[in-house]
């Protein structure tokens, strides 16, 4: 599928997306965050701050500088990765605004015997919301109303927020224009991720404001392409499996031709997520059990 990697983070400057919606990109670029984490400012005199980003006093100070004399009414958090939620505590300490949004960190499943969590260092285990939002609820603020959509997959506690009365949906890391999302067990789940894509396909919003990179326009077509891409990846994995067991690193070499070696660990996590889902559907067998280090074969 085709991604849009044309994006100017304009560090330190708020980019107006629409009337009452601004984007401010944190200066935390990396292979997983693209140019950095997008913070969204919704409202004028009273502002909702969506995903204040990493533990960065510099970024929080920029948020406050940009909003000037406006009041921070709500700090809205989509999920508990370290590039999205720690800034909420810094911003709350300076403004007193409540932290509202996703549940505290939780994995999609328990670790198996002897299994380690490859994404453990990326999770914000100190996050605790003042108000946890539930699926389908409406969070009302002075300047906007946000409908809450549970979209587990990238993380088990991932939320998207639809701006009522508009074509906009804040999609965080569930749907991004620049790249597919990382889905890494045990924190993430491919089965949940695919179901969450279907949830968004059934909705009316047409423009997504993601956690990294630029806008997702023609959102339904793009989400349909994401779903097709994942199904094609699943088919490629099954095509490479036989009755002879094979490791995930070797599957990556067979499937991802010409991949930058630095990206192989991320590709391995994606393959692992697919294999976990396929094993739960009795299509593949893991030896000795479903984990990143195991070998896999067709059932």
N, C-alpha and C positions, 0 to 999 in steps of 0.2 A: 504494500500500500504506500501511498505518497504522503509524506509528512512535510509540514511547513516549518523550516528552520530559519526563516528570515525574521529576525527579532532584534530590536534595539532595546536593551534593558533601561537605558537612560537613567543610570544610577543617580539617586538623589533628587530626581524630578518625578512629579506625579503626572501620569499620562491620563487625560480625560478620555474615557471609553464612551460614555453617554452622559446625559444630563444627570448629575448627582452620583456618578460612578467614576472613581479614579483608580489607577493601578500604580503601585510603587514596588519596584523590584529590589529585593535585598541583594547586597553584593556578596553572595555566597555561591559563586559558580562552581560546578563540578560535573563529572560525567553523569551523575544521577540527578542533578538539579538544573542542568542546562546553564543559562546565564544567571540563575538565582531564583529564589522563591518569590512569587507574586503575592503581595499584600493588597487587598482591595479596600477602598474607603468609600462607604456608601452614605450619602447625606451631606448636608452642608453645615448648618448650625449645630446639629446633633449628628454624630458620626458613628456608624457601625464599622469596626475594623475587622476584616476577615483574614484570618491566618497571619498574625503578626510576625511569623518567621522564626529564625533561629535565635539562640541566646546571644543577641547582638545589641549592646547598648547603642551602637552607632545607628543601626536601622530603626530602633525605637525612637531615638532622638529625631531622626529624619521624619518619621510618621508625625510626631508632635509638631515639628516645624512646619510641615506641609499643611496640617489642619489649622494651624494658627490658634485663634481664640475659640475655636469650636469645642464642644464638649464631646468626649468619647463616651457614648452611651452604652455600647455593648462591644465586647471582644468575642468574636465568633470564631470557633475553631473546628476545622473539618476532620482532622485525624492527628494521631500522636506520633508523627515522625519528627525527629529533631530539627528538621528544616522548616517546620510549620508551627509547632505549638509552644516551645519554650519562651518565645518572645511575649506570649500572653502574660506571663508572670511579671516580666519587666514592665510591660505597659500598664498592668493593673497597679503595680507599686507606685507608678507616677500619676495615675489618673483615678484610681479607686473604682474603675468600671468593672462590672461583673464578667467573669469568664463563662461563656455559654457555648454549648455545642455538643461535641461527641463525648462518648463515654471514656473513662480512663482506659489506659492500655489493656488490651487482652489479646491473646493469640487466637487464631482461628481453630486451633486444636492443641491438645497437650503434646508435649515432647514424648517421643518413644524412648524406650530403654536405651541409654547410651547415645541418644541423639543430641546434637547441639543445634542452636538457633543461629543460622548464618546472618540474620538481620538484627541480632540482639543489640548491637551497639548503635543502631539507628533509631531506637524507640525511646520516647520520652516517658519514663515510668514515674516521673514526679508530677505529671499533669493531673489535676483534679478540678473538674468544672464546678462553678457555683450552681449552675443549672444544666443538667443533662437533657438534651432535646430528644424527643421520641419521633419515630418515623410517622410522617403524615401530619405532624403538629405544625402550627403556624406561630412563628416567633415574631411578635409585633414590636416595632420600634417607632420612634417619632417620625422617622423619615421613610421607612419602608417596612414591608412585611415579607418574611422569608418562610417559604414552605420547606420543611425538612424531608429529605429523601435518603433513607438508608441505602448505601451502596457498598456493602462489604466486598472484599476481593483483594484490593491493594493492601488494605489492612482490614481487620474484622470490624473495627469501629468507625470506618470511613463514612462520612456524610457529604452529600451535595446539598446546595441551597438554591431553590428557585425563587427569583425575585417576582413576587406576585404582581400581575398587571403588566408584565413586560415579557420580551422574548428571551430574557437572560437567565442562565443557570450557572452558578458557581460550581464548577466540576472538580476543583482541587486536583488530586492526582489520579482520579478515576479515568478521565478522558483528557488528553493533552494533544495539541496539534503537532508538537515537535517530535514526539516519540510515543511508542506504546508504554503502558505502565508496567512497572515491575510487580510481579506477583510471586512471592517467595514464601512457601510453607516454612514453619508452622504459623507465622504471623498472617500470611495471606492465603487465599484459597482460589484456585482457578474455577472451580464449580460456582462459587459465590460470585466471582468476578463476571462470569458469563451471564449469570442470572441478573446481575446488576445492570449490565449493558442492555438486556431486554427491558428492564424497568424504564431506562431512559428512552429507549426506542418508542415506548408506549406513551411518552409525554409530549407536550406541545412545544416546549422551548426549542428555539432554533439556533441560538448563539450561546456558546459556552465560554466562560471565563475561567481558564485553568490555573493550576498552581504554579506552572512553569511555562514560559513561552507565550506566544500570541494567541489571539482569539481562535476558537473553533467555529467557523462559519459553516452553514449548511450542515448543522450538527447531525441530523438524522442519517444523511448519506455517509458522513464520516464514521459514526458509530456502527452503522451496518458494515462498513469496510473493516473496522476494528474486529468485529465479530467474525467476519469471513477470514481475516488474517489469522486469528487464533485457531479457527477450525482447520485452516490449511496447515498451520504448524502442527496441530494434533495429527493430521493425516500424514505429514512428513515423518513424524516420530514413529507412528505405527508402521510406515513403509520401511523404516530402517531396523525394525525389530524382527527377530526370528526366534526360533527355539533355542538359539545360542545366546547366553546372557552377554550383555554389553554394559559398560559403565556410562554414566552421564557425560564425563569429559569426552569420551570417544563418540558419543552421539552428537555432541556439539560440533566436533570436527567434521562429521559426516553431513550435518544439516546446514551449518552456517559457513558456507564457502567464502573464503577471503575475509573472514571476520578479524578485526583488530584483536590481537592476543589480550590486550588490556580489557576487552569487553567480554572475554570468555566466561569469567565468573558470573556475570549478570545473565548471560545466555544459559549457563548451567542452571541457575535458579529458575528461569522460565521453563526450561525443559523439565526440571524437577516438579514444578507445579502441574504441568500437563500430565506427567507420569503418575502423580498422586491421584489426580482425577481419574485417569484411565484405570488405575488399580482399583479404585473404589467402584468402578463400573465393571470389574472383572474382565477387562480387556488385556491387561498386562499382569505379569507376576514379578514381584520384587524378591531378590535374594540378598540378605535373609528377610528383610522387611522394608517397608517404604521409608527410605531416608536418602539423603543426598549422596552418600558414599556407596550405596548399594548398586548391584547389577540388575538389569531388567531384561525380560524376554516376553514374547507374545504368549498369551494364555492359550 
